[in-house]
Amino acid sequence: MFLNYEGSVLSYVASIRRYFGLASSYSPDPSLSDILDRQRPEKVFVLLVDGMGANLIKRKLAADSFLNRNLLAKTNTVFPSTTTAATSAIRNGRPPCENGWLGWSQYLKEADDIIIPFRSMGFYNDVCYEKDIFKRYVPIPTTEEELNKAGIEARILFPSFEEDGCEDFDEMCCRLADFSYSDQYRYIYAYWDKYDTYMHEYGPSHKICDSYLEHINYEIENLVNNLSEDTMLIVTADHGQVDIHRHFNLCRSEFEKYLVRRPSLEQRAMSLSIRKGMEKEFEKRFKECFENDYILLSRAQAIAGNLFGDKPRHPRFDEFVGDYIAIAKSDMVLIYRERDECHYPGQHAGICDDEIYVPIIVAYKNKEAQVKQG
């Protein structure tokens, strides 16, 4: 049930960090390290496509598609299988328990509110907080920051919601190709969000999502064909997605009486803080109602099982996790909605295979010719 962190996506991050002389808490993956050591690229670009799970690539794209053809490995992501936890972990090689960035919404005592760390705003309200408020109290280093401090020039490349961001995926690929011919950067972390957005809106089985994945495959193949020969591209994802067919609203249900505050983290990896003295009753009722769809773990059980990682925990970990974690294992989702019953038809953060497995794709110019010659 619990994820293997040694051998996860963080082992592949460890290979990249080792290549540039940075330390890592995980053992580097032998296969990726061997490729890096043999090819010795001057530049390494990591392109993370949000939501592009390994199972989706295999199921949706042809076997001879570029992404499938260049797949090095299928490996598990971190828990929760969600952007906040996974991209933070991938950007520095540390598991969520160590980073403290665990989910889309987290309770921050300084604000006495459940806020969205990436957006510095309330999750259940429209309150806007100071920019990067969560980062101020829970700072985390990144590989690109460490490289720049070591004198190895690195940068990030994001969509247009960030300064100097890209308007579409085509622009991102074009800019990466241009950077590959520049002497300026040896490492770039690029993040693209729209595939995940479409799957949330329509569900991962929708033809619109299939079409966009094919577009991503085409653009990445074109990008690799236009890279300089001393640039290696590593493509991965933070998680996949599943179609949601059922839901249960905890708001104004019998479960409201057990809650100290509204749930946080994720709908499919829900942090629940329970009133003192009601824990056993809550456990009993929760399991009676949701045992086929959710696994309920106490904080102690989650820690003992290394659910969020197997490294030293962030000083505020217990505060962020709450008393219990409810983990989705089916196509049902728990929500907490005061005004309506709406939810995304596509979601992630649970432990279904389609959510937790991500691809490691390694590509560089003339790769296939080089492999044949070798």
N, C-alpha and C positions, 0 to 999 in steps of 0.2 A: 504493500500500500504506500509506503513512504518512498520518496525519491532517493536515487543514488546521486550524491553530489560529486563524489570522486568518479570521474568519467562522464559527468554531465557537460552541458555547454560551457561550464566554467573551466573545464580542463582544456578546451579549445582556446578559450581566452588566455589561459596560462601559457599555451604554446606561443601565442602572439607576444605576450609580455616577455617571455623568456628570450624570444628572438631579438627583442630590442633592449635586453639587458635589465629588465625589471623583475623584481621578486614576485612570487605568487604563493598563496596558501594551498594551492592544489597542484597535483602532478600534471605536467604538460601531456597532452595527447600525443602518443608516439607517431601516429600516422600524419598528423598535421605538422608536427615538429620535423619529421623526415622530409616532407615536401619543402618546407621553408629552408631547411639546411641544405638541401640539394639544389634548389633553384636560386637561393640567395637574392630575392628581390630587393631592390633599393627602396621601393615603396610598398606598403601594405594598406589597402583600403578595406574597411569593414562596412558592408552595407546591410543594415537590418531593416527588413520589411515587416512591419507590424502585422501580426496575425497569420503570417505565411507558414503555418505548421507543416511538418514533414508529410503527414498523412494526406493533407489537402493537395500538395504538389503531386504526390504519387497517384492520387485518385482522379484529379482534375486534368492533369497534363499528360500528353502522350509519353510513352516510355522513352522515346528518342528526343524528347524536348530538351532544350539546352539545360534547364535546371536539373532535370532528372539525370541527364547524361553526365553532368559534372558533380553529382552528389557524392561527397566523400563519406558522410555518415549521417545517421539519424540518431539523435540523442535526446535525453530529457532536459527540459528547462528547469527552472527553480520553482518553488512554491511560495506564494500563489502563482499560478500560470497567468500572469497579468503584466501589463506594461510597466507599471510603477516599480514593481519588485524586480522583474526580469531585466529591463533595460538598465536599471541602476546596477544590478549585479554584473551584467555583461560589460558595462563601461568601466568597472574597476576590478572584476574578478573575485569579488567577495559576495558571500551569500546574503540573502535578505535579513537573516537574524543578526548579522554583523553590521549591515548598513543601516537598518532601522526603517528603510523605505519598503513598506509591506503591501500597500494597496492604494486604490484610487482615492479612498477617503480614510483619513486617520484622525483620531481624537488628539487634539493638541491642548494641553492644560493651560498654556499661556494665553490661548484665545478662548478657553472653555467652550470649544466648538469642535465639531467634526468638519475638517476642512479637506479640500482637494490639494495635495502637495504641489502638483504640477501647475495649478492655476491660482493658488493663493486666494481662494474664495471658499465660502461655506458650501458644504455639500447639500444640506437640507434647507438652505436659505440663500439669499442674494447678497450676503455680506462680503465685501471685498477687503482683503487684508493687504498689508504692505507686501511689495513684490518679494518673492522668495522667502516668505516668512518661515516656512517649514525648513528650508535649507539653512536658515540662520540658526535654528535650534538643533537641527539634525544634519550637520554638514557631512558630505562624503567626498572623498577624492575620486578622480577619474584617471584613466590611463593617459588620456591626452594631456591632462594637467601635469602628471608625473613626467611624461616625455618632454614637455616643454621646459620643465625645471632641470631636466638632465641635458638640455641643449639639443634635443631632437625635435624638430619642428612638427607640430601636430595641430589638427583643428577638427571641429565638428561641422556637419552640414545638415541642416534641418529643413522642413517645409516652411512655408511663408509665415507661420505663426511665430517664428523667431526672426530676429534681425538678420538680414542678409540671407533669408531662407529662399527656397525654391517654390515656384508657383505650381509646378507639376512634376511628375516623375521623369518626363523627358528632359526637363531642364536639369534635374539632379544628375542624371546620367551624363548629359553633355558637360556639365561642370566637372564631374569626376574625371571624365576623359581629358579635359583641358588640364586639370591639376596633375594628371599623370605625366605630362610633358614639362611640367614646371619643376624647378629645383627647390621650390619653397617648402613643400610638405612631404615628410616621409610616412606619416600615418594620418589617415582620415577616418573618423567614425561618422557615417552617414545614416540618417534615420528617415524612413518614409512611412506615413501613417494611413494612407487612403484605403488600402485593401482591408485593413481592420475596420475602418469606418463603414465601408460598404457592407461588410459582413454583419456588423452590428445592426445596420439599418434594414437589410433585406434577409439576412440569414445566410450562412456559408454555402447552402445548397442552391441558392438563386443563380440564375443564368447571368445576371449582371455581374456577380462576383466571379463567376467562371471566366467571363469575357475579360474582366480586368486582370485576372491572374495570367491569362494568355498574353495580355499587353505587357505585363511586368516581365514575363519570360522573354518576349521579343526584345524589349528595351535593354535588358541585362545582356543578352547575347550580342546585341549591337554595341553596347558599351565595351564589352570585352574585346571585340574586334577592333575597337578604336583606342584601346589603351596602349601606352608605351610598353615595350617589351620588358622593362625593368619594374613593372607594376603587377602585383598580385591582388586579385579581388576575392574576398571571402564574404559570402552571402549567408545570412542566417535570419532567425526570427526570434521573437520573445515568447511566442506561444502560438497555438492554433485557435480554432473556434468550434463550437457545436451549435446545432439548431435547437432552439428552445420551443417545446410544445406545451408545457404546463407551468403554472406558477401558483404560489400561495403567498398572500399578503399578510405579513405579521402585524401590520398596523390595525389596531382595534380588534385584534383576535384575542383568544385566551392567553396568548404568549406575552401580550403587552404587560401583564401584571408582574412578570418576572424581570423585566428589563430595568436596569438603572438608567440607561440612556439608549438612544436609538442605535441600531447596528452600524458598524463601520467596516472598513477594508473593501470587501467585494460581495456581490450578491451570491456568488458561487464559492466564496471563501469568507464567510461572514464572521466577524468578531462580535461576540455577545458578552456584555457585562451584566451579571445577574445579582439580584438583591440578596444580601446576606441571609442565610437560613433557608433559602428557597432552592438551593442548588440541586438537591436530590429530586425534589418534585419536578423541577424543570427538566432534568435529564430524562426522567421517566416519561413525561408527556412528549418531549421532543422525539424520543426514540419510538414511541408508540405511533406517532403521526408521520414521521419522515424516514424511518429506518431503511426503506427501499430506495430513497433518493439522496440522502445525506448521511455522512459520517459525522458524529459529534465527538470531539476530543476536548478534554480539559486542557488548560494551558500546560499543566505538568505533563500530560500525555504527549502533547505536541512537541514539547522540549525533549522529552525522553526519546521520542521517535525521530528526532532531527528533522522535523517537518520543514522548518524554515532554513535549515542548514546545520552543519556540524562543526561550526567554528564558534569562538566566544561571542556571546550575545551582546548587543548594544545595551548600554545602561538603561535605556527607556523601552526595551523590548516588551517587558511585562505590561507596561502601561498601554502600549499600542495594541497588543494582542487581546487584552481583556481576559475574561474568565474561561471562555469556550470559543472554539473554532468549529463552525459548521461547514463541511466540505462536500460540495456537490459531486455525485457520481452517476447521474442520469441526465435525462433531457428536461428535468424540472428545475425551476429556480425559485428561491425565496426572495421576496421583495419587501420593502417597507415604504409604502406610499400612502400619504395622508389624503390626497385628493383624487387619485385615479388608480387604475390597476395596470397601467401601461408598463411594458418592459421591452427590452431589445429582443428581437427574434433570433439574433446570433449573440452568443456570449462565451466567456472563458473564465479562467481562474480556478476551475475545479480540477479533478484528477482523471477525467476521461482521456483515453489515448489521443484523441484528436486535439485535445487542449495542451497536453504536456510534451508532445514530441516535436522537435524542431530540426530543421536541416542544417548541415554544415556543407556548403557548396564552395568549392575552390576552383577558380578559373583565372586563366591568364592567356595572353595572346599566343596563338599557335600551340596551345597545350596538347592537343591531340597529336599533332605532328611530333612534338617532343617526346610524348609517351611512346609512340611507335618507333622512333629512332632509338629510344633507350632500350 
